């Protein structure tokens, strides 16, 4: 009976450690965004139907 309790506590500790490791890796991830396009390209694309 004691063996089962120790085994379950060990499994819970392993799950806790893996969860904390995954969360810390997620917070450490460096997010990047695409650069903004040039002004002349952005103006033409936003006008849409105004081209002759």
C-alpha distances in whole Angstrom, upper triangle without the diagonal:
4,5,5,7,9,10,11,13,14,16,17,19,20,22,23,25,26,27,29,31,32,33,35,37,38,40,41,43,47,48,52,54,57,61,63,66,70,72,74,72,70,73,74,70,70,73,73,75,78,79,83
4,5,5,6,9,10,11,12,14,15,17,18,20,21,23,24,26,27,29,30,32,33,35,36,38,39,41,45,46,50,53,56,59,62,65,68,70,73,70,68,72,73,70,69,73,72,75,78,79,82
4,5,5,6,9,10,10,12,14,15,16,18,20,21,23,24,26,27,29,30,32,33,35,36,38,39,43,45,48,51,54,57,60,63,67,69,71,69,67,70,71,68,68,71,70,73,76,77,80
4,6,5,6,9,10,11,12,14,15,17,18,20,21,22,24,26,27,29,30,32,33,35,36,38,42,43,47,49,52,56,58,61,65,67,69,67,65,68,69,65,65,69,68,71,73,74,78
4,5,5,6,9,10,11,12,14,15,16,18,20,21,23,24,26,27,29,30,32,33,35,37,40,42,46,48,51,55,57,60,64,65,68,66,64,67,68,65,64,68,67,70,73,74,77
4,6,5,6,9,10,11,12,14,15,16,18,20,21,22,24,26,27,29,30,32,33,35,39,40,44,47,50,53,56,59,62,64,67,65,63,66,67,64,64,67,67,70,72,73,77
4,5,5,6,9,10,11,12,14,15,17,18,20,21,23,24,26,27,29,31,32,33,37,39,42,45,48,51,54,57,61,63,65,63,61,64,65,62,62,65,65,68,70,71,74
4,5,5,6,9,10,11,12,14,15,16,18,20,21,23,24,26,27,29,30,32,36,37,41,43,46,50,52,55,59,61,63,61,59,62,63,60,59,63,62,65,68,69,72
4,5,5,6,9,10,10,12,14,15,16,18,20,21,23,24,26,27,29,31,34,36,40,42,46,49,51,54,58,60,62,60,58,61,62,59,59,63,62,65,68,68,72
4,5,5,6,9,10,11,12,14,15,16,18,20,21,23,24,26,27,29,33,35,38,41,44,47,50,53,56,59,61,59,57,60,61,58,58,62,61,64,67,68,71
4,5,5,6,9,10,11,12,14,15,17,18,20,21,23,25,26,27,31,33,36,39,42,45,48,51,54,56,59,56,55,58,59,56,56,59,58,61,64,65,68
4,5,5,6,9,10,10,12,14,15,16,18,20,21,23,24,26,30,31,35,38,41,44,46,49,53,55,58,55,53,56,57,54,54,58,57,60,62,63,67
4,5,5,6,9,10,11,12,14,15,16,18,20,21,23,25,28,30,34,37,40,43,46,49,52,54,57,55,53,56,57,54,54,58,57,60,63,64,67
4,5,5,6,9,10,11,12,14,15,17,18,20,21,23,27,28,32,35,38,41,44,47,50,53,55,53,51,54,55,52,52,56,55,59,61,62,65
4,6,5,6,9,10,11,12,14,15,17,19,20,21,25,27,30,33,36,39,42,45,48,50,53,50,49,52,53,50,50,53,53,56,58,59,62
4,6,5,6,9,10,11,12,14,15,17,18,20,24,26,29,32,35,38,41,44,47,49,52,50,48,51,52,49,49,53,52,56,58,59,62
4,5,5,6,9,10,11,12,14,16,17,19,22,24,28,31,34,37,40,43,46,49,51,49,47,51,52,49,49,53,52,56,58,59,62
4,5,5,6,9,10,11,12,14,15,17,21,22,26,29,32,35,38,41,44,46,49,47,45,48,49,46,46,50,50,53,55,56,59
4,5,5,6,9,10,11,13,14,16,19,21,24,27,30,33,36,39,43,45,47,45,43,46,47,44,44,48,47,51,53,54,57
4,5,5,6,9,10,11,12,14,18,20,24,27,30,33,35,39,42,44,47,45,43,46,47,44,44,48,48,51,53,54,58
4,6,5,6,9,10,11,13,16,18,22,25,28,31,34,37,40,43,46,43,42,45,46,44,44,47,47,51,53,53,57
4,5,5,6,9,10,11,15,16,20,23,26,29,32,35,38,40,43,41,39,42,43,40,41,44,44,47,49,50,54
4,5,5,6,9,10,14,15,19,22,25,28,30,34,37,39,42,40,38,41,42,39,39,43,43,46,48,49,53
4,5,5,6,9,12,14,18,21,25,27,30,33,36,38,41,39,38,41,43,40,40,44,44,47,49,50,53
4,6,5,6,10,12,16,19,22,25,28,31,34,37,39,37,36,39,41,38,38,42,42,45,47,48,51
4,5,5,9,10,14,17,20,23,26,29,32,34,37,35,33,36,38,35,35,39,39,42,44,45,48
4,6,8,10,14,17,20,23,25,28,32,33,37,35,33,36,38,35,35,39,39,43,44,45,49
4,6,9,13,16,20,22,25,28,31,33,36,34,33,36,38,35,35,39,40,43,45,45,49
4,6,10,13,16,19,22,25,28,30,33,31,30,33,35,32,32,36,36,40,42,42,46
4,6,10,13,15,19,22,25,27,30,28,27,30,32,30,30,34,34,38,39,39,43
4,7,10,13,16,19,22,24,27,25,24,27,29,26,26,30,31,34,36,36,40
4,7,9,12,15,18,21,24,22,20,24,25,23,24,27,28,32,33,33,37
4,6,9,12,15,18,20,18,17,20,22,19,20,24,24,28,29,29,33
4,7,9,12,15,17,15,14,18,19,17,18,21,22,25,27,26,30
4,6,9,12,15,13,12,16,17,16,17,20,21,25,25,25,29
4,7,9,12,10,9,12,14,13,13,17,18,22,22,22,26
4,6,8,7,6,10,11,10,12,15,16,20,20,19,23
4,6,5,6,9,10,11,12,15,16,20,19,18,22
4,6,5,6,9,10,11,12,15,18,17,17,20
4,6,5,6,9,10,11,13,16,15,14,17
4,6,5,6,9,10,12,15,14,13,16
4,6,5,6,9,11,14,14,14,17
4,6,5,6,9,12,11,11,15
4,6,5,7,10,9,8,12
4,6,6,9,10,10,14
4,5,9,9,11,15
4,6,6,8,11
4,6,7,11
4,6,8
4,6
4
